[in-house]
Each structure stands twice: as C-alpha cells, then as structure tokens.
Amino acid sequence: MDPWQKKTGKQTGNEEFAMAMFRYFGRGLQKGFFKGHPYEVVPGGLGGVQTALQNLKDGKASAVKYVFRIEQTEGVLRYNTN
C-alpha cells in the first residue's frame, strides 16, 4: 500500500486518468462539444445578492448560476500585492 494512501486513506495513482480528462475537457471547450454552465454576472458585487435571491424566489432564474464580482462591491478596496 502507498504510504500516502495508508496515512490519508486516499487512493493515489490516478494522475494519468486526471491528465487525460483535463485534456479532454480542454479540447471539448475549445471545439465546442463541451460547454460550461450558463451564468449571469449580477451587477454591484455583493450588493447584488439580495436581487439575486429575490430572482430565485420569484422563479426568474432557471438553470443559471449567479456570479458576484467582489471587486464591484461598493466600499471594497482592491488589495494590491505589489
């Protein structure tokens, strides 16, 4: 038994499978036979959460994911790593 598997209980050795799947997904996105889930960017960052929740409650959102861009939230300062 692999020492990592013995310590963590997780199986190892699937690197080849993972590599093949990531290449397959990448090619699918590039060629168009695999598409990401539809999404909608909600304006206002976290300030738009209430609107998104209301849309969900009212049934206006069907098979769509909401994206909240934190940097668009009023009062949030962008952190500079430089």
C-alpha positions as CSV (number, residue, x, y, z in Angstrom):
1,M,0.0,0.0,0.0
2,D,1.2,3.5,-0.9
3,P,2.4,5.4,2.3
4,W,0.2,8.4,1.4
5,Q,-2.8,6.2,1.0
6,K,-2.1,4.4,4.3
7,K,-1.7,7.8,6.1
8,T,-4.7,9.6,4.5
9,G,-6.9,6.8,3.2
10,K,-7.0,8.4,-0.2
11,Q,-6.2,6.5,-3.3
12,T,-3.2,7.6,-5.4
13,G,-2.1,6.7,-8.9
14,N,-4.8,8.4,-10.9
15,E,-2.5,11.0,-12.4
16,E,-2.7,9.5,-15.9
17,F,-6.5,9.5,-15.8
18,A,-6.6,13.1,-14.5
19,M,-4.3,14.2,-17.3
20,A,-6.5,12.6,-19.9
21,M,-9.7,14.0,-18.5
22,F,-8.3,17.6,-18.3
23,R,-7.1,17.4,-21.9
24,Y,-10.5,16.0,-23.0
25,F,-12.3,18.8,-21.2
26,G,-10.0,21.4,-22.6
27,R,-10.4,20.1,-26.1
28,G,-14.2,20.0,-25.6
29,L,-14.3,23.6,-24.6
30,Q,-12.1,24.6,-27.5
31,K,-14.1,22.6,-30.1
32,G,-17.5,23.4,-28.6
33,F,-18.7,19.9,-27.8
34,F,-18.4,20.6,-24.1
35,K,-19.9,23.8,-22.7
36,G,-19.8,25.5,-19.4
37,H,-22.9,26.0,-17.3
38,P,-24.8,29.2,-18.2
39,Y,-24.1,32.1,-15.8
40,E,-25.2,35.6,-15.1
41,V,-23.0,38.3,-13.6
42,V,-25.0,40.2,-11.0
43,P,-24.1,43.9,-11.0
44,G,-23.0,45.5,-7.8
45,G,-20.9,42.7,-6.4
46,L,-22.1,41.5,-3.0
47,G,-24.6,44.4,-3.1
48,G,-26.5,42.3,-5.7
49,V,-27.0,39.3,-3.6
50,Q,-30.5,40.4,-2.4
51,T,-31.6,40.9,-6.0
52,A,-30.3,37.5,-7.0
53,L,-32.1,35.8,-4.1
54,Q,-35.3,37.6,-4.9
55,N,-35.0,36.4,-8.6
56,L,-34.5,32.9,-7.3
57,K,-37.6,33.2,-5.0
58,D,-39.7,34.7,-7.9
59,G,-38.6,31.9,-10.3
60,K,-36.8,34.2,-12.6
61,A,-33.6,32.1,-12.5
62,S,-33.7,28.7,-14.2
63,A,-30.6,26.6,-14.8
64,V,-28.3,29.6,-14.4
65,K,-25.5,30.3,-11.9
66,Y,-25.1,33.8,-10.4
67,V,-21.6,35.3,-10.3
68,F,-20.8,38.1,-7.9
69,R,-17.7,40.1,-8.6
70,I,-16.4,41.1,-5.2
71,E,-14.4,44.0,-6.6
72,Q,-17.6,45.6,-7.8
73,T,-18.9,45.7,-4.2
74,E,-19.3,49.3,-3.0
75,G,-16.8,50.2,-0.3
76,V,-14.5,47.3,-1.0
77,L,-10.9,48.4,-1.7
78,R,-8.8,46.4,-4.1
79,Y,-5.8,44.8,-2.3
80,N,-2.6,45.5,-4.1
81,T,0.1,42.8,-3.7
82,N,2.9,45.0,-5.1
